[in-house]
Amino acid sequence: MTRLPLSPTARSTVRRGKDRATSERTDLDEVLDAGVICHLGVVVNGAPVVLPTCYGWEDNTLYVHGSTGASTLRTAIAGAEVSVAITLLDGIVYARSVFHHSANYRSAVVHGRARLVQEPDEKLHALEVITEHVAPGSWDYTRRPTQKELAGTSVLALELTEASVKIRRGPPGDDEADVTDGSCWAGVLPVRQVWGEPEPCPLLPPNATAAPEHVRGRS
Amino acid sequence: MTRLPLSPTARSTVRRGKDRATSERTDLDEVLDAGVICHLGVVVNGAPVVLPTCYGWEDNTLYVHGSTGASTLRTAIAGAEVSVAITLLDGIVYARSVFHHSANYRSAVVHGRARLVQEPDEKLHALEVITEHVAPGSWDYTRRPTQKELAGTSVLALELTEASVKIRRGPPGDDEADVTDGSCWAGVLPVRQVWGEPEPCPLLPPNATAAPEHVRGRS
C-alpha cells in the first residue's frame, strides 16, 4: 500500500526546536519500528489521561488494543481525539553548561480520532499486527484468539497522517564562550535497549525450557 | 521531608489489572528513580496532546521544564490539569496463547494541576533536581544557568499525591489447558537499558577527550 505523506496541521507542526523536526515519512516509520510501547493520551472528564500501552502498525494505520472493560479506552472509542507518542531515548547530552544539557532521542506524536475496529477480519488482522510488533513470530507459534477472547478485546485504529516527528542526534550545542573556555568535558552518553537471556516459564516441562529462535534470536 | 502517602482518587484508582496495582509510595519512588523521560499529557483546544520530556523529582514534587515559548507548556501552566506517565519496559511476556501475551513493566501515572514555579530560589533548585536526575554530577561540574537562561526556561511542579502505579513481573498467566498442552515454549524475554561508551564532543581539545567519572561510571 502507498504510504500517505505526513500532512502537518497546526498542532502537528513543530514550533519549538524546529531544527529537530522532520517531515519525512521514513523517519516516522523508523520510530514506529523501533518502539514497543506508546503513550496514549485521551481526555476524560475534561482532564488529560496518559496511558502506556503496546502497539503495532502497518502502512497508514497504528493499532492499539485493550480490554473492552477499560473505561479510558471506552472514552477514546467514543469518537474522541487521541494523541499517541512513541519515544526512543538514544543518549544523554552532557553539555558545558547546565542550560544546554539535553537528550538524544527519536520521537513521534500522532494525533487523530481513534476508530474502533469492529469488522472481524480487520480486528483479527490488527491483533496479528500488534502481536508481531511486540513479539515477532508469536502469531504463528502460539494459540490464536478464541471468539470469547476476541470479544473481550477492543482494538483502536489511528491514521498515521497527522504526525510530528522530532529527532535529536549528535553532540551538545554549547555556547562559543563555553567551548573556548575548554575546562569542561562535553559529549554524549549513549543509551540503548538490549534483550537479556530468555527466562523460561516455571510451568514448562523440564525438557522443554530452551527458547525458540524467534525469542532467543530477537534482534 | 516526609513523603506523603498516595491518595488515590477515582481516576488514579486502577480498575483494570487490579492485581498489578500498588499503592506503596516506595514503588512510585522506584519508578521515578529509574526513568529518565516522562510523557506529559495536556489538553489543547479540547484535544489531548502527549509530549515526551525529561523530569526530576524530590520528596513530594515532580518537576518538568521547557522553553517559555512552548505553547503546549504555556497551556499547561494556565492552571490546567496535566497527566504525567513514566514507564519502564522490563520484558516481553511470551505466552502460550496470543491473548495472554503481555509486557513486564513498571509504570506510574500522576495527575494534578501543574504549578508554574516562579520563586527564583525554588526555580533554580528545581533545575538542579532535574539536571541531577537526567545527568547526575552535571550541576556541580558545568556552568550554572545565567539570568537570561533562567528567564528563558519554564519550570512546572506537580505534586506526587494523586498517582497510580502498576507493576507486572514474572511469567505468563496462561490458561490451564494451554499449560497442560505443553507444545509451546513460554517465558519472558527481559529487556534493559544500558549505557554505551561516552562519545566526546568533536570541539573538545584533543588532549581532553576522556570523560569524567560521573559520565563514564554512570550506573
Interface residues (C-beta under 8 A of the other chain):
Chain A: R11 R15 R16 V36 I37 H39 L40 G41 V42 V43 V44 N45 G46 A47 P48 V49 V50 L51 P52 C54 G66 S67 G69 A70 S71 E81 V82 S83 V84 A85 T87 L89 G91 I92 Y94 A95 R96 S97 V98 F99 H101 A103 Y105 S107 V109 H111 L127 T131 V134 A135 S138 W139 Y141 T142 R143 R144 P145 T146 E149 T153 P171 P172 D174 D178 V179 G182 C184 W185 A186 G187 V188 L189 P190 V191 R192 Q193 V194 W195 G196 E197 P198 E199 P200 C201 P202 L203 L204 P205 A208 T209 A210 A211 P212 V215 R218
Chain B: R11 R15 R16 V36 I37 H39 L40 G41 V42 V43 V44 N45 G46 A47 P48 V49 V50 L51 P52 C54 G66 S67 G69 A70 S71 E81 V82 S83 V84 A85 T87 L89 G91 I92 Y94 A95 R96 S97 V98 F99 H101 A103 Y105 S107 V109 H111 L127 T131 V134 A135 S138 W139 Y141 T142 R143 R144 P145 T146 E149 T153 P171 P172 D174 D178 V179 G182 C184 W185 A186 G187 V188 L189 P190 V191 R192 Q193 V194 W195 G196 E197 P198 E199 P200 C201 P202 L203 L204 P205 A208 T209 A210 A211 P212 V215 R218
